[in-house]
Every structure is written in C-alpha cells, then in structure tokens.
Amino acid sequence: MTGMILAAGLGVRLRPLTETTPKAMIEVGGRPLIEYAVDGYKRAGINRIIINLHHLGGVIKAHLGDGSAFGVDILYSEEDPLLGTGGAIVNVEHLLGDDTFVTVNADTIVDLDLADVLEFHRRHCAVATMVLRKDERMADYGMIGTAPDGRITDFLGKRFPGATTDGGAPAPEHYMYTGVQVLERQVFSHMPRKGAFSMTKVTYPGMLEAGLPVYGYPFGGTWITVGTAEELAAARTALGDSGL
C-alpha cells in the first residue's frame, strides 16, 4: 500500500517564515511537520510514501532523502505549476499501483490510528473514506453529514442520492474534513485527467452524485493544523519541545 503526503503548498499565510522554509519543514515539537506524517504511515505499516513538491521542494527532499533513515521508501512528485489536491493525485496515478491508497496533508499533525481507519474502510466496502471530526469551526471549513452507519449523505451544503428523506429518519451527524482520506482506484473515474483541481470541489461531489459508497470515519483525537502564524504558535504551545 502507498501513502501520499501533500506538501507542495506555498504557505502564503505563514510568510515571511515560508519564504525560506517550506511549510512542511517548519518545526513543531522539536521536529519538522512532515515527520509526523511519515511516522503516522510507518506506524500503520505503510512504508511506501509519495510526496509532492513545489515551493522549496529541495529542502524537503534533502531532509528526507529516499526515506531509508526513517525506515520507509520515499518517492517524489515535482509539480510546476501546482496541481491542487486532486491534480496532485492524478499526477502520481502511475505510481499508486492497483491497491488502496491514503493521502494526508503535510501541515497537519494527527494522532490517528490509520490501521483502524483502513479496517473501517474495508468493512464498509467504501470507494472513499474521509476522516472527519467535530470542531467549533466546522461551519467555516464546510460541514459534512453522515448517516448512522457513517455513509456520507450531505456534503458542503448539498444532499446527495441515497440520503434518506424519510421524516422519521435520524438527522445527519455533521462533521468537518481533517484532510486524511483513504481511496480506491475507482476515484480516478471522477477526476479530470489534466490540470489543477480540488478533490472536495470536483471528485467527492461527482462520486456522491453517482451514488458511490463514500464514508466518514469519526475521529476525536489530536488534530493540529498549522496554516497561520496563530496556529503555529498554538501548536508549539500544545506540543512543547517533545511533540506527540
């Protein structure tokens, strides 16, 4: 199985820090952000990792190398121009093989048991599983509603086929997306073959409209995103010098 780390972002909201350091290499808890993602994959037994690069990508590559120092095998995908969350995945389709694959964001620290997420994904025969969480800011991020069995029925304000409209049915449970997803190769049928695009704006609505089994895995553990100076300061305060 292959895991992908999305690490090509410009880190605009963290300037001037990211003018010389890629966001994925900013230190929190005594280590670069991207190492948390690498370790998360390794703990789940996913030892083959693809990392997409753009802004100051050479810094990331110099630090991680081929991954052997971290006990994994790392491949790189260099983007110019940026391809977005969906285009980045299409760009490495030839490296993914025929198996299930996982993607995470390099700027997010998630204390998540990926093996448990994969078991959930397989048990539900899902084409895609999004790791979801409750958050007081979820209305700002975009809310995702699930049925009692976890199947996603409401996505960013729209209800899709397969959602129960019976007035006696439980209301959807709402969450927000954490940036962690498990995918099957069927997702490529709902992806443009070229250019930049967003998974949440293009691929997920397409899959849900087609009635494919897309599920949400509820997660209540540590989730720290580092996209702004305020979030960076909060992350460093939360994790101190020792990290997770």
Secondary structure, DSSP 8 states (H G I E B T S, - for coil): -EEEEE-----GGGTTGGGTS-GGG-EETTEEHHHHHHHHHHHTT--EEEEEE-TTHHHHHHHHTTSGGGTSEEEEEE-SS--HHHHHHHHTGGGSTTS-EEEEETTEEE---HHHHHHHHHHTT-SEEEEEE--TTHHHH--EEE-TTSBEEEETTEE-TT----TTS---EEEEEEEEEEE-GGGGGGS-SSS---IIIIIHHHHHHTT--EEEEE--S-EEE--SHHHHHHHHHHHTTT--
